[in-house]
Amino acid sequence: MKPKYRRMLAGMQAKVEAGTEYDQGEPWFLYILECRDGSFYTGVTKDIERRLTQHNAGTASRYTRSRRPVVLRYQENHVGRSQALSREYAVKALSRPQKEALVKGTRPCEPEP
């Protein structure tokens, strides 16, 4: 993981652990999509159905726009935005086999250093 993202992740995790998250109680979702080419896309949202519709319409992200259709393969519920973003960066740091294990139901704990 790039040092910039390590610092960002550490800051978010500290915020969650300290309980200073400004949006606690508001449900957020981490999601993993599988694209037509077999690649994974990870993101966070408050409305998973709306976001999936946007991805398949080509209006959500540049990455998925050229890899449609996409299929929702995994989602996690989180209490707030910073908790979901913290988990997103941790998932993005996982290797492909670790992400496949997560999608299949075997949840890896930490990204590889």
N, C-alpha and C positions, 0 to 999 in steps of 0.2 A: 504494500500500500504506500502511496506517495506520502511524504512527510506532512504536506498540507492537509491531507485527509486524516492522517493520524491525529493531528492537533485538533481538527474540527470534531472528530469522533470523541476524543478525550474530553473536550469541552462540553459536548452534548451529554455524554455519560455522567459527567460531574453534575451537570444541571439536573438531570433526572434523579440522581442519587441524593442530591441536596433538597429535592422537593420544591425547587423554585421554578418549575415549569409553568409558564403563563397560561397554558390552555389545558390544564388537567381536567379530566372528566369529559372532554370532547373526543368522540371516537375517531380514530385514524386507522388506516389500513396500510400495511406493507403488502405488495403484491408482486408476483413473478409471472410474466407472460412468456409463452413459447411462441416464437415467430415462425413464419412459413419455412425459413431456411434452417430451423432447428436451434437458433440462438435464443438466449434468454434476455429478457428486459426486466429490470427491477425498478419499482417506483413506489410512491406513497400517495394516498388520496383520502378524502373524507367520504367519497361516494364511488364505490368500486364499479357499480354498473354503468354509471355515467362515464367514468374514465375508460372502461373497456370499449364502450360505444365510440368514444372519441378516438381511441387507438385504431379501431377497425375502420373508422371513417377517414383516417389519415390526418386528423387535426390535433393529435395529442403530442407527438414527438417526431423529430426528424428521423430518429433511428427506426421506429416501427413503421413509418410512412411507406418505406420501400420494401417492407417485409411482411405485408399483410397477406392473409388474415392472421391475427394473433389469437391465442387461446389462453385463458386464465388457468395457470397450473398450480398456483399456491397463493395463500393469503394468511396474514396474521393480523389480529386486532391489537391495537395499542391505545393507551389512555389518552395520549396527547401527541401533538405534532413532533415535538423534539424527541420523544421516545421512538416514534416511528422513523424519523430521519436517522437517529442513531443506529437503529437496527438496519436501515437501508444501507448505510455505509459499511456496516459489518458484513452484510450479505454480499454486497458488491466486491468485497475483498476476498470472498471465498473462491476457491478454484472451481472449475467446471464440474469435476466429480463430486465435490462437496455440495454444490448447488443441486445437482441431480439427486443426491441423497436427501437433501432438504425437501425437494419436490415430491420424492417418493415416501417421505414420512420419517426418515431418520435425520433428526435435526443436529447439524454440527454446531458445536458451542462457539468456537472462536475461529477467525480467519487465520490462514497461515502467515507467519511473520515475513 
